[in-house]
Amino acid sequence: MKPANHHDPLRICLLSYRSNPHCGGQGVYLKNLSRALKNLGHSVEVISGPPDPLLDQDITVYRLPSLDLYNPEDLFRTPSLRELKDPINVLEWVGVSTMGFPEPFTFGLRAQRFLKDKFDRYDVVHDNQSLSYSLQSIQKRVPTIATIHHPITVDRRLAIKAARNPYRKLQQHRWFSFIRMQKKVSRRLSRIITVSECAKEDISREFGVPRERFAVVPNGISTELFYPLPGTPREKNRIMVTNSADIPLKGLAYLLEAVNEVSKTHTIRLTVVGEPKKDSQILKLIRKLGIGPMITFTGRISNGDFVRAYAQATMAVVPSLYEGFGLPAGEAMACGVPVISTSGGALPEVVGDAGILIPPADVRALTEAIKGLLDNPDRAKAIGEAGYRRVHQYFTWKNAAEATLEAYRETIHGHRQF
């Protein structure tokens, strides 16, 4: 029996092809949205690819077996003959072996196979950015909606631009070839959720999806995980950034250049949450600039250590060239840390007037902003307090879940009309 009115609980199926709970916005989104929907009284089941999304125990998770060829514990392993008896596994192996990223496509095939006799168990299926061809078949059986966090075409452009030779450029073109599928599928969905007005405009333009099909639902910030620690003294001239990845989109290189400039006039320390790869361009840049003694990489840390690191920081910097939402900015604000952020993508929607905004990829502007906060502790304190208030007013997961439910009901209504 389908829900009869606006107040009946929904039976929700969330699809998520790769949702690492420790890094990346998709895993954070899945974990917190599923919890908030459940808290509002709805039934939530998750169909997941690797790694384990580590959801709360009262949320049912169906973990679909796959080759998991990107598992860092056994990277690009050779599948067994038994595994290759499954044609979907063959597609996955061939895709990875030819430098592609087949997981969104093959996860969709596995999810469709899993759901084939279970469609009547759900009122709505919500896809977390796989945008697999299989969604087209699933949508015929049950109301289906997808979240697109940001247009991956931006990542592709920046990755190709940063590639150092024609072979690397070809690799990037091949890796991002799944975008063709995601564009086609997104155009055929009746409803899409995205996390900011900026992301809506960019996805609409780059994917060719009419604006009226979008529901803008800002992410929440996990204020039970990110919060101020009263009584913890801030370490003087300690900057914090939550990205160590060698990904051009994240803009870490520009922050390192700025730290080098600031160090000429100020004693400064940079804490980088995470750990770069051994052959990373980031490590090469640090060596070139000679700023290694000023920088601490934390590796993976617990939530408690994360909060303590924020509490000890003078400021947090978000140097990204583009963000579809900007969780690092929101998490720092929730901890009461003053934030300097670029204006890349949706970051101004998150930071608002509760932080300092500078243009992306502008080392000079970033240098001056950092110096300005280091030299004015009272201003830094006021910015930190304003950020804390802004997060608690606008960015809760309860708000996000309620707006997501509204989008679900619109999708269900449209499916019935169709």
ZALUMBA-646815 format. One record per residue: residue in three letters; x, y, z of N, C-alpha, C in turn. Coordinates in steps of 0.001 Angstrom, whole numbers, padded with zeros to 6 digits, always signed. Each point is the difference from the previous one (the first is absolute). Layout:
BEGIN
ALAXYZXYZXYZ ...
REM end
This chain:
BEGIN
MET+000849-001193+000000-000849+001193+000000+000885+001243+000000 LYS-000247+000875-000977+000781+001229-000075-000449+000980+001080 PRO+000924+000871+000468-000403+001018+000964-001141+000836-000553 ALA-001004+000222+000835-001197+000682-000487+000108+001508+000112 ASN+000753+000498+000956+000057+001447+000157+001388+000432+000458 HIS+000086+001309+000221+001274+000649+000269+000637-000458+001302 HIS-000773-000589+000881+000526-000314+001326+000340-001481+000185 ASP-000384-000844-000953+000297-001416+000135+001495-000245-000156 PRO+000557-000953+000743+001421-000317-000164+000270-000620-001362 LEU+001159+000311-000537+000411-000536-001294+000956-001169+000186 ARG+000007-000879-000989+000954-001109-000052+001054+000379-001043 ILE+001187+000311+000477+001034+000629-000819+001139-000977-000253 CYS+000427-000084-001258+001179-000785-000368+001075+000971-000490 LEU+001135+000034+000699+001126+000851-000398+001042-000851-000727 LEU+000421+000448-001171+001053-000674-000766+001281+000826+000096 SER+001120-000651+000314+001264+000732+000103+001146-000906-000408 TYR+000657+000330-001128+000944-000947-000592+001345-000040+000712 ARG+000481+001107+000522+001280+000025+000729-000096+001133+001008 SER-000185-000363+001254-000296+001005+001022+000910-000190+001201 ASN+001258+000365-000185+000963-000089+001086-000418+000947+001117 PRO-000251-000515+001209-000468+000874+001076+001090+000915+000553 HIS+001268-000244-000393+001114+000762+000561+000461+001129-000908 CYS-000322-000061-001269+000434+001079-000889-000972+000092-001169 GLY-000194+001220-000464-000895+000202-001135-001419+000296+000429 GLY-000627+000949-000693-001324+000453+000395-001096-001032-000147 GLN+000139-000968-000943-001077-000960-000220-000213-000893+001217 GLY+001082-000430+000635-000139-000841+001190-000589+000746+001173 VAL+000433+001240+000190-000546+000844+001072-001492+000235-000237 TYR-000349+000258-001244-001397+000247-000374-000867-001217+000314 LEU+000447-001180-000429-000775-001229+000222-000207-000254+001493 LYS+001050+000104+000768-000060-000307+001428-000968+000939+000724 ASN+000113+001283-000279-000798+000975+000742-001435+000113-000503 LEU-000197-000103-001314-001364+000073-000523-000803-001222+000429 SER+000591-001191-000060-000721-001207+000411-000413+000097+001469 ARG+000901+000524+000830-000308+000148+001428-001140+001006+000215 ALA+000067+001121-000681-001010+001044+000188-001366-000447-000523 LEU-000037-000711-001119-001267-000514-000524-000611-001013+000969 LYS+000830-000862+000542-000465-000985+000976-000533+000695+001250 ASN+000687+001041+000445-000434+000737+001191-001366+000650-000193 LEU-000341+000312-001260-001295+000610-000292-001109-001043-000161 GLY+000331-001274+000233-001033-001041+000030-000178-000786-001273 HIS+000963+000096-000928-000139-000687-001283+000852-001274-000026 SER-000395-000929-000845+000755-001238-000176+001110+000247-001015 VAL+001227-000341+000372+001148+000256-000872+000803-001287-000168 GLU+000212-000410-001254+000907-001097-000312+001020+000499-001022 VAL+001224-000502+000116+001100+000475-000846+000567-001166-000795 ILE+000201+000229-001293+000726-000942-000852+001338+000657-000324 SER+001080-000654+000392+001309+000649-000005+001040-000821-000733 GLY+000917+000709-000656+001228-000604-000480+001076+000160+001060 PRO+001237-000393-000317+001090+000114+000980+000457+001454+000133 PRO+000659+000363+001087+000186-000800+001218-001267+000034+000849 ASP-000005-000711+001126-001150+000017+000902-000271+001436+000438 PRO-001232+000508-000200-000284+001390+000369-000095+000246+001503 LEU+000050-001068+000804+000003+000129+001471-001190+000819+000504 LEU-001195-000391-000429-001203+000693+000444-000419-000493+001378 ASP-000933+000737+000625-000495-000395+001313-000681-001370-000091 GLN+000050-000749+001099-000429-001402-000025-001478-000177-000311 ASP-000818+001014+000266-001431-000161-000259-000374+000320-001455 ILE+000987+000241-000845-000255+000251-001419+000495-001213-000795 THR-000902-000635-000724+000334-001208-000763+000879+000355-001194 VAL+001106-000715-000134+000904+000214-001132+000192-001319-000746 TYR-000243+000038-001303+000303-001142-000868+001291+000340-000744 ARG+001077-000679+000353+001307+000274-000605+000162-000904-001221 LEU-000035+000586-001179+000075-000800-001226+001453-000383-000279 PRO+000271-001292-000130+001374-000432-000302+000448+000572-001349 SER+001262+000397-000053+000586+000469-001253+001470-000399+000004 LEU+000705+000300-001085+001430-000298-000032+000790+000958+000890 ASP-000519+001183+000238+000646+000988+000881+001465+000193-000387 LEU+000227+000323-001251+001366+000067-000519+000750+001255+000433 TYR-000716+000932+000629+000661+001205+000515+000276-000096+001499 ASN-000154-001187+000561+000282-000198+001412+001505+000197+000232 PRO+000391+001007+000820+001438+000262+000180+000759-001170+000614 GLU-000739-000920+000654+000667-001167+000592+000399-001032-001064 ASP-000655+000083-001175+000302-000978-001065-000310+000665-001344 LEU+000723+001056-000281-000317+000871-001132+000217-000711-001333 PHE-001014+000094-000876+000075-000530-001364+000392-001481-000030 ARG-000558-000764+000916+000305-001427+000046-000568-000707-001234 THR+000485-001200-000257-000528-000821-001095-001135-000866+000529 PRO-001194+000119-000571-001131-000807+000486+000220-001486-000258 SER-000679-000819+000799+000057-001447-000202-000929-000392-001149 LEU+000216-001194-000532-000869-000499-001073-001434-000131+000479 ARG-000176-000400+001257-001357-000114+000557-000701+001360-000020 GLU+000729+001045+000380-000595+001339-000017-000379+000415-001416 LEU+000799-000394-000972-000245+000425-001377-001111-000797-000682 LYS-000611-000923+000727-001202-000658-000525-001192+000955+000002 ASP+000077+001049+000826-001061+001012+000044+000313+001053-001061 PRO-000868+000174-001010+000300+000956-001082+000169+001439+000494 ILE-000662+000362+001101+000173+001361+000516+001434+000182+000507 ASN+000544-001050+000625+001388+000068+000441+000956+000148-001185 VAL-000319-000676-001102+000828+000127-001207+000000+001450-000477 LEU-001191+000624-000029-000088+001401-000417+000822+000904+000917 GLU-000056-000284+001295+000756+000811+000949+001507-000152-000228 TRP+000438-001237-000167+001427-000253-000184+000519+000625-001293 VAL-000747-000173-001083+000418+000581-001282+000050+001518+000108 GLY-000993+000595+000671-000020+001452+000140+001217+000529+000745 VAL+000322-000632+001123+001157+000439+000784+001295-000270-000758 SER+000068-001133-000700+001220-000372-000726+000288+000944-001160 THR-001018+000700-000472+000185+000953-001100-000042+001440+000497 MET+000379+000187+001277+000179+001319+000627-001312+000745+000231 GLY-001126-000709-000028-001278+000650+000247-000421-000077+001454 PHE-001164+000550+000277-000606-000065+001334-001411-000555-000173 PRO-000131-001344-000016-001289-000617-000319-000940-000155+001191 GLU+000441+000334+001210-000796-000331+001193-001419+000573-000015 PRO-000224+001260-000385-001395+000470-000014-000896-000850-000900 PHE+000529-000378-001173-000763-000813-000950-000252-001405+000537 THR+001048-000669+000474-000167-001388+000437-000782-000089+001313 PHE+000140+001005+000861-000826+000008+001213-001474+000064-000371 GLY-000332+000825-000980-001387+000097-000434-000541-001324-000494 LEU+000819-000729-000769-000432-001317-000479-000267-000944+001175 ARG+000886+000019+000993-000175-000888+001164-001231+000415+000812 ALA-000212+001313+000144-001160+000476+000758-001297-000391-000703 GLN-000031+000129-001327-001195-000393-000754-000271-001491+000162 ARG+001053-000803-000058-000144-001447+000168-000521-000328+001403 PHE+000521+000689+000997-000427-000234+001381-001462+000390+000206 LEU-000427+001082-000651-001345+000534+000217-001089-000683-000826 LYS+000356-000874-000916-000959-000462-001019-001289-000573+000582 ASP+000060-000626+001194-001223-000533+000610-000353+000726+001308 LYS+000539+001220+000150-000194+000723+001267-000571+001406-000187 PHE-000425+000339-001201-000431+001375-000258-001194+000401+000863 ASP-000878-000970+000318-001192+000356+000772+000308+000272+001472 ARG+001270-000176+000404+000381+000282+001390+000266+001485+000242 TYR+000072+000788-001081+000426+001397+000143-000994+000955-000661 ASP-000123+001167+000622-000793+001083-000587+000851+000892-000886 VAL+001311+000049+000272+000889+000849-000792+001412-000582+000079 VAL+000709+000092-001129+001414-000350-000058+000793+001292-000194 HIS+001029+000180+000824+000812+001220-000026+001449-000388-000286 ASP+000478+000401-001165+001363-000325-000433+000971+001100+000421 ASN+001129-000415+000596+001026+000943+000456+001108+000098-001052 GLN-000324+000635-001117+000936+000420-001038+000661-001118-000804 SER-000567-001213-000016+000551-000960-000969-000466+000375-001406 LEU-001288+000374-000114-000581+000384-001293+000287-001060-001058 SER-000179-001253+000407+000228-001133-000892-001153-000145-000997 TYR+000313-000593-001151-001049-000287-000987-001149-000793+000622 SER+000288-000807+000984-001031-000843+000609-001095+000808+000674 LEU+000292+001247+000372-001052+000824+000620-001188+000181-000923 GLN+000256-000029-001311-001102+000166-000952-000991-001144+000121 SER+000499-001216+000192-000878-001156+000182-000661+000026+001369 ILE+000771+000372+001019-000551+000069+001363-001122+001028+000066 GLN+000189+001134-000682-000992+001077+000031-001343-000448-000574 LYS+000004-000970-000907-001264-000497-000572-000813-000779+001031 ARG+000661-000544+001011-000662-000850+000983-000353+000722+001298 VAL+000798+001014+000370-000209+000669+001281+000477+001447-000139 PRO-000669+000963+000647+000458+001391-000074+001476+000110+000387 THR+000776+000698-000843+001455+000037+000168+000505+001434-000102 ILE+000891+000350+000920+000598+001329+000054+001494-000195+000222 ALA+000813+000964-000411+001454-000109+000202+000538+001297+000576 THR+001042-000127+000808+000758+001165+000438+001253+000120-000856 ILE+000232+001203-000520+001262+000338-000661+000658+001073+000861 HIS+001120-000325+000596+000625+000920+000953+000651+001188-000704 HIS+000637-000259-001118+000516+001099-000831+000310-000565-001381 PRO+000136+000862-001006+000255-000518-001349+001426-000524-000118 ILE+000148-001286-000205+001318-000634-000062+000777+000475-001228 THR-000694+000672-000912+000675+000586-001161+001050+001024+000433 VAL-000221+000655+001140+000982+000967+000519+001287-000733+000383 ASP-000140-001125+000699+001162-000805+000369+000778-000408-001243 ARG-000757-000420-001026+000653-000473-001227+000816+001112-000646 ARG-000573+001186-000127+000720+001110-000627+001297+000318+000743 LEU-000097+000085+001324+001181+000347+000787+001050-001108-000035 ALA-000451-001260+000027+000947-001119-000039+000741-000049-001341 ILE-000716+000230-001090+000635-000015-001325+000962+001179-000136 LYS-000412+001155+000511+000864+001186-000058+001295-000224+000776 ALA-000104-000699+001132+001177-000212+000851+000884-001140-000482 ALA-000505-000836-000920+000792-001143-000487+001278+000500-000673 ARG+001115-000668+000288+001312+000532-000378+000467-000432-001391 ASN-000692-000940-000628+000405-000430-001340-001210-000597-000714 PRO+000108-000214-001317-001158-000506-000760-000530-001338+000511 TYR+000892-000887+000462-000455-001290+000505-000874+000176+001233 ARG+000438+000877+000914-000788+000253+001204-001345+000647-000363 LYS-000006+000865-000987-001266+000612-000437-000948-001075-000541 LEU+000554-000942-000785-000805-001093-000528-000557-000860+001135 GLN+000826-000260+001019-000454-000755+001163-001197+000676+000667 GLN+000095+001315+000148-001089+000730+000658-001272-000038-000843 HIS+000136+000153-001313-001179-000106-000870-000667-001367+000183 ARG+000806-001042+000038-000542-001354+000148-000633-000197+001372 TRP+000662+000450+001046-000519-000166+001371-001387+000624+000126 PHE-000144+001195-000556-001259+000730+000153-001029-000345-001072 SER+000215-001076-000747-000935-000342-001079-001389-000367+000516 PHE-000129-000334+001299-001320-000313+000556-000919+001222+000005 ILE+000557+001181-000192-000837+001215+000003-001039-000046-001110 ARG+000350-000613-001124-000960-000096-001116-001275-000705+000470 MET+000172-001086+000743-001147-000746+000539-000772+000879+000983 GLN+000704+000677+000889-000680+000788+001035-000804+001144-000602 LYS+000523+000597-001053-000759+001059-000678-001302-000551-000591 LYS+000104-001123-000702-001190-000586-000641-001060-000368+001037 VAL+000430-000641+001073-000953-000473+001005-000630+001174+000736 SER+000779+001000+000339-000550+001133+000749-001088+000724-000792 ARG+000130+000018-001324-001017+000663-000835-001324-000752+000000 ARG+000029-001293+000375-001217-000815-000059-000669-000174+001360 LEU+000615+000554+001040-000614-000067+001328-000980+001153+000167 SER-001128-000285+000646-001011+001045+000160+000381+001010+001073 ARG+000857-000413+000940+000345+000876+001119+001445-000272+000415 ILE+000740+001078+000290+001390-000095+000451+000178+000907+001212 ILE+000675-000517+001008+000381+000812+001159+001434+000458-000201 THR+000274+001261+000295+001380+000446+000108+000119+000896+001221 VAL+001228+000352+000358+000238+000507+001354+000195+001512+000080 SER-000054+000683-001137+000160+001454+000021-000571+000597-001279 GLU-000294+001296+000041-000474+000693-001203+001082+000013-001071 CYS+001248+000167+000438+001115-000007-000946+000085-001339-000724 ALA-000077-001095+000760+000058-001329-000616-001165-000196-000961 LYS-001187+000469+000369-001163-000121-000892+000269+000680-001341 GLU+000481+001222+000047+000256+000742-001235+001058-000705-000846 ASP+001069-000462+000639+001096-000619-000742-000404-001358-000575 ILE-000705-000813+000786-000442-001308-000495-001011+000181-001125 SER-000921+000936+000193-000999+000260-001038+000676+000354-001325 ARG+000986+000862+000072+000697+000440-001221+000860-001122-000583 GLU+000783-000684+000831+000983-000961-000507-000611-001356-000354 PHE-001096-000356+000687-000634-001290-000275-001235+000138-000896 GLY-000446+001221-000233-001168+000205-000846-001303-000419+000646 VAL-000127+000260+001323-001220-000343+000746-000760+001283+000312 PRO-001301+000067-000333-000769+001222+000293+000022+000349+001486 ARG+000116+001282+000319+000096+000459+001390-001191-000434+000848 GLU-001172-000061-000620-001200-000285+000786-000029-001436+000527 ARG+000884-000847-000467+000039-001373+000507+000787-000130+001310 PHE+000672+001063+000408+000873-000082+001168-000720+000399+001281 ALA+000358-000685+001069-000322+000442+001359+001330+000301+000686 VAL+000173+001235+000472+001239+000378+000684-000163-000270+001489 VAL+000801-000941+000500-000062-000397+001412+001419+000094+000574 PRO+000324+001085+000705+001348+000107+000572+000298-001146+000956 ASN+001246-000447+000002+000428-001009+000958-000125+000519+001422 GLY-000081-000923+000929+000135+000363+001398+001457-000106+000421 ILE+000300+000554+001138+001304-000155+000637-000233-000784+001287 SER+000834-000987+000256-000184-000882+001162+000476+000716+001268 THR-000909+000776+000588+000390+000802+001166+000209-000846+001254 GLU-000436-001275-000036+000318-000884+001121+001431-000532-000119 LEU+000608+000123-001184+001395-000397-000198+000947+001194-000042 PHE-000507+001138-000472+000830+001194-000141-000581+001116+000877 TYR+000768+000414+000987-000478+000978+000977+001211+000635+000696 PRO-000168+001177+000595+001109+000642+000700+000391-000782+001263 LEU+001250+000108+000388+000489-000588+001253+000401+001133+000939 PRO-000934+000466+000840+000330+001097+000910+001175-000386+000896 GLY+000867+000955+000239+001134-000247+000886+001231-000521-000711 THR-000136-000377-001289+001172-000445-000757+000673+001222-000630 PRO+001228+000299+000375+000649+001217-000524+000367-000152-001472 ARG-000264+001034-000763+000398-000003-001400+001510+000216-000086 GLU+000631-000788-000845+001447+000127-000186+000272+001185-000920 LYS+000878+000857+000387+000262+001219-000773+000541-000344-001386 ASN-000587+000635-000999+000462-000103-001391-000046-001433-000551 ARG-001004-000751+000421-000197-001372-000499-001155+000006-001011 ILE+000287-000341-001244-001005-000082-001064-000372-001468-000196 MET-001257-000243-000324-000452-001370-000217-000704-000104-001351 VAL+000267-001096-000699-000703-000303-001249-000322-001485+000018 THR-001152-000352-000538-000453-001386+000147+000177-000821-001266 ASN+000879+000443-000894+000191-000770-001228+001478-000157-000309 SER+000431-001256-000154+001400-000258-000353+000126-000594-001400 ALA-001104-000122-000694-000009-000728-001273+000687+000795-001104 ASP+000643-000733-000890+000658+000598-001157-001014+000131-001137 ILE-001055+000754+000265-001078+000200-000970-000067+001490-000292 PRO+000200+000415-001255+000024+001431-000301-001220+000757+000522 LEU-001170-000663-000069-001249+000634+000429+000078+000544+001422 LYS+000765-000654+000872+000015+000362+001419+000924+001166+000321 GLY+000867+000390-000914+000749+001247+000144+001047+000036+001096 LEU+000433-001155+000503+000953+000003+001111+001322+000656-000388 ALA+000399-000144-001248+001272+000593-000438+000014+001508+000218 TYR-001131+000662-000203-000056+001455+000180+000161+000381+001470 LEU-000550-000820+000891+000182+000258+001425+001470-000171+000394 LEU+000660-001017-000543+001420-000194+000309+000833+001190-000477 GLU-000319+000514-001168+000696+001199-000499-000233+001184+000935 ALA-001250+000126+000491-000319+001106+000903+000720-000156+001342 VAL+000056-001230+000509+000718-000257+001256+001466+000403-000156 ASN+000581-000311-001133+001389+000394-000260+000156+001514+000073 GLU-000952+000730-000583+000068+001463+000023-000201+000550+001411 VAL-001008-000550+000712-000278+000489+001359+001192-000259+000920 SER+000702-001120-000213+001116-000372+000883+001159+000986-000066 LYS+000006+000854-001008+001065+001001-000113-000157+001123+001024 THR-001225+000151+000522-000247+001069+000981-000574-000509+001313 HIS-000483-001239+000039-000628-000556+001197+000521-001417+000242 THR+000136-000369+001266+000219-001407+000327-001330-000720-000167 ILE-000022-001069-000756-001284-000592-000382+000114-001521-000026 ARG-001108-000665+000297-000093-001455-000062-001268-000372-000763 LEU+000081-001055-000810-001164-000482-000752-000253-001455+000362 THR-001217-000295+000476-000432-001375+000240-000871-000435-001173 VAL+000410-001083-000662-000758-000530-001132-000611-001331+000437 VAL-001334-000045+000084-000667-001232+000409-000018-000956-001183 GLY+000699-001124+000157+000117-000973-001074+001465-000308-000262 GLU+000246-000725-001055+001365-000428-000349+000114-000084-001513 PRO+000926+000725-000614+000139-000075-001460+000685-001290-000424 LYS-000167-000345-001259+000704-001163-000543+001505+000289-000071 LYS+000793-001059+000015+001455+000165+000076+000575+000746-001202 ASP-000609-000189-001181+000511+000666-001201-000817+001249-000345 SER-000676+000548+001011-000926+001101-000210+000690+001277-000473 GLN-000669+000724-000886+000479+001326-000409+000031+000948+001193 ILE-000893-000242+000956-000038+000833+001201+001320-000106+000768 LEU+000497-001229+000189+001268-000191+000713+001160+000606-000783 LYS-000050-000107-001313+001050+000602-000828+000011+001519+000157 LEU-001198+000589+000069-000084+001452+000161+000533+000427+001370 ILE-000341-000764+001034+000494+000315+001355+001529-000016+000029 ARG+000591-001009-000649+001462-000075-000050+000584+001171-000791 LYS-000638+000332-001097+000477+001105-000829-000020+001323+000767 LEU-001072+000217+000770-000132+001253+000750+000821-000006+001289 GLY+000419-001189+000437+000778-000091+001232-000809+000296+001257 ILE-001289-000365-000006-000869+000326+001147-000379-001241+000802 GLY+000682-001102-000227-000326-001248+000689-000084+000116+001513 PRO+000949+000680+000671-000056+000087+001467-001235+000714+000538 MET-000672+000766-000846-001187+000747+000459-001278-000824-000106 ILE+000074-001180-000643-001225-000710-000371-000089-001337+000720 THR-001182-000291+000523-000288-001280+000633-001147-000675-000736 PHE+000233-001215-000507-001074-000820-000556-000473-000946+001098 THR-001291-000038+000242-000532-000796+001113-000245-001458-000356 GLY-000133-000323-001297-000542-001303-000369-001472-000039+000386 ARG-000598-001193-000067-001410-000126+000399-000102+000141+001516 ILE-000947+000815+000453-000146+000224+001440-001450-000206+000424 SER-000201-000226+001283-001344-000205+000542-000753+001323+000023 ASN-001325-000093+000147-000797+001224+000098+000435+000853+001191 GLY+000340-000661+001113+000437+000742+001180+001268+000789-000267 ASP+000966-000632-000675+001241+000702-000335-000249+001112-001016 PHE-000956-000243-000888-000382+001003-000997-000503+001269+000718 VAL-000904-000192+000936-000566+001139+000732+001090+000715+000807 ARG+000904-000769+000609+001087+000622+000761+000914+000812-000910 ALA+000244-000527-001207+000844+000737-000945-000647+001336-000375 TYR-001316-000024-000223-000708+001261-000272+000095+000945+001194 ALA-000186-000549+001199+000009+000830+001203+001348+000682+000205 GLN+001077-000643-000447+001340+000543+000191+000429+000934-001128 ALA-000775+000035-001100+000409+000769-001176-000361+001472+000141 THR+000864+000844-000520-000291+001434-000070-001067+000273-001047 MET+000066-000766-001078-000958+000172-001102-000026-001264-000841 ALA-001048-000154-000802-000080-001071-000992-000062+000644-001382 VAL+000672-000624-000960+000001+000509-001372-000599-001055-000923 VAL-000885+000437-000885-000594-000877-001023+000436+000550-001355 PRO+001080-000569-000589+000570+000586-001224-000569-000555-001305 SER-001105-000743+000062-000534-000703-001175-000282+000951-001167 LEU+000259-000487-001193-000355+000763-001203-001493-000073-000265 TYR-000612-001094+000462-001450-000186-000198-000508-000983+001041 GLU-001155+000305+000570-000711-000943+000871-001483+000069-000338 GLY-000633-001180-000123-001446-000027-000211-000756+000423+001241 PHE+000608-000213+001160-000566+000487+001263+001124+000591+000845 GLY+000822-000833+000616+001105+000515+000804-000063-000439+001445 LEU-000056-001322+000228-000056-000523+001372+001157+000473+000870 PRO+001252+000052-000495+001095+000445+000868-000224+001391+000585 ALA-000575+000904-000793-000283+001341+000516-001048-000072+001096 GLY-001087-000738-000237-001068-000114+000997+000460-000664+001280 GLU+000856-001039-000121+000479-000702+001194+000899+000896+000841 ALA+000852+000786-000648+000843+000943+000741-000848+001053+000696 MET-001010+000504-000705-000892+001006+000594-000739-000574+001207 ALA-000422-001262-000105-000705-000643+001119+000895-000096+001234 CYS+001318-000038-000213+000955-000059+001113+000382+001389+000507 GLY-000592+001036-000576+000294+001355+000442+001339+000526-000485 VAL+000565-000646-001036+001296+000434-000529-000223+001037-001098 PRO+000728+001116+000016-000132+000962-001103+000446-000618-001316 VAL-000750+000252-001054+000233-000650-001288+000395+001024-001062 ILE+001064-000345-000725+000335+000669-001256-000300-000998-001104 SER-000809+000405-000961-000425-000914-001061+000089+000698-001346 THR+000239-000783-001035-000159+000564-001337-001494+000166-000302 SER-000252+000701-001071-001380+000171-000464-000334-001026-001079 GLY+000752-001110-000041-000194-001019-001034-001295-000768+000172 GLY-000806-000028-001051-001239-000778+000035-000964+000519+001048 ALA-000482-000916+000860-001053+000328+000975+000548+000496+001333 LEU+001299+000141+000140+000552+000387+001303-000592+001298+000552 PRO-000263+001025-000837-000633+001203+000560-001381-000259+000604 GLU-000725-001011-000511-001315-000328+000568+000129-000600+001391 VAL+001097-000708+000239+000222-000587+001321+000576+001041+000959 VAL+001028+000698-000432+000716+000939+000873-000803+001273+000233 GLY-000676+000477-001047-000780+001227+000132+000869+001161+000466 ASP-000532+000779+000953+000766+001118+000542+000700-000379+001304 ALA+000126-001314+000250+000580-000491+001259+001421-000526-000200 GLY+000682+000481-001032+001379-000389-000256+000606+000966-000988 ILE+001243-000232-000362+000699+000838-000975+000040-000751-001324 LEU-000512+000625-001056-000031-000605-001328+001028+000662-000900 ILE+000774-000824-000712+001001+000485-000941-000177-000740-001325 PRO+000542+000527-001094-000124-000708-001281+000786-001311+000018 PRO-000463-001016-000737+000762-001252-000097+001339+000230-000697 ALA+000995-000809+000356+001308-000021-000677+000724+001347+000067 ASP-000264+000778+001041+000605+001332+000149+000908-000020+001230 VAL+001273-000320-000220+000946-000141+001115+000156+001319+000748 ARG+000032+001088-000720+000196+001309+000653-001164+000332+000923 ALA-001247-000206-000485-001178+000300+000829-000038-000913+001224 LEU+000358-001266-000179+000004-000943+001116+001064+000384+001022 THR+001165+000392-000471+001078+000436+000895-000453+001189+000845 GLU-000602+000988-000647-000437+001202+000726-001122-000322+000988 ALA-000906-000909-000371-001097-000370+000906+000542-000696+001245 ILE+000967-000914-000192+000595-000703+001146+000709+000993+000920 LYS+000810+000875-000573+000704+000997+000806-000987+000886+000760 GLY-001091+000365-000685-000992+000874+000636-000604-000624+001246 LEU-000292-001295-000037-000565-000666+001180+001063-000234+001077 LEU+001214-000342-000414+001070-000197+000986+000254+001278+000790 ASP-000131+001150-000672+000303+001295+000628-001193+000611+000725 ASN-001167-000642-000075-001202+000577+000614-000801-001093+000706 PRO+000439-000427+001186-000672-001090+000726-001459+000302+000330 ASP-000346+001247+000262-001387+000343+000325-000911-000240-001201 ARG+000480+000361-001172-000792-000239-001208-000146-001504-000242 ALA+001088-000733+000218-000058-001455-000176-001041-000615+000934 LYS-000028+000447+001241-000959-000525+000981-001432+000283-000429 ALA-000250+001222-000484-001354+000375-000431-000444-000828-001206 ILE+000916-000262-000930-000338-000810-001174-000324-001429+000418 GLY+000780-000552+000930-000274-001354+000484-001372-000112+000631 GLU-000390+000985+000798-001312-000013+000658-001125+000132-001029 ALA+000205+000833-001026-001028+000174-001039-000187-001286-000798 GLY+001090-000706-000284-000091-001260-000731-000768-001045+000780 TYR+000251-000072+001304-000708-000954+000859-001509+000260-000043 ARG-000382+001264+000109-001438+000342-000019-000622-000349-001350 ARG+000729+000241-001076-000547-000243-001348-000279-001487-000230 VAL+000917-000857+000411-000200-001440-000182-001237-000466+000754 HIS-000139+000427+001236-001131-000469+000807-001330+000567-000487 GLN+000037+001104-000700-001239+000577-000524-000425-000650-001322 TYR+000966-000299-000878-000352-000392-001371+000348-001438-000392 PHE+000974-000615+000642+000540-001247-000548-000085-001151+000992 THR-001220-000472+000247-000185-001187+000839-000478-001156-000880 TRP+000318-001228+000418-000443-001164-000776-001503-000214+000117 LYS-000611+000481+001080-001463-000079+000108-000643+000851-001095 ASN+000511+001215-000190-000504+000846-001082+000191-000683-001353 ALA+001181-000595-000200+000294-000656-001279-000947-001173-000239 ALA-000254-000784+001039-000886-001155-000149-001421+000438-000318 GLU-000485+001035+000655-001368+000468-000250-000154+000498-001433 ALA+001001+000727-000503-000067+000482-001383+000139-001162-000993 THR+000802-000997+000347+000141-001186-000852-001319-000758-000082 LEU-000704-000116+001123-001304-000668+000002-000992+000719-000906 GLU+000057+001314-000008-000873+000764-000896+000297-000352-001460 ALA+001279-000126-000328+000385-000386-001367-000455-001428-000309 TYR+000075-000903+000978-000496-001364-000193-001486+000024-000356 ARG-000776+000748+000764-001460+000015-000222-000347+000587-001357 GLU+000747+001006-000439-000210+000547-001346+000314-001057-001064 THR+001053-000784+000232+000386-001064-000934-001071-001080-000056 ILE-000517-000375+001163-001050-001039+000063-001262+000499-000701 HIS-000369+001247+000255-001193+000576-000624+000160+000035-001521 GLY+001187+000430-000472+000236+000065-001440-000023-001386-000630 HIS+000492-001004+000696+000008-001370-000515-001420-000528-000167 ARG-000863+000332+000962-001398-000437-000087-000706+000667-001183 GLN+000304+001314-000177-000619+000749-001103+000410-000602-001327 PHE+001283-000401-000072+000516-000568-001227-000635-001354-000286 
REM end
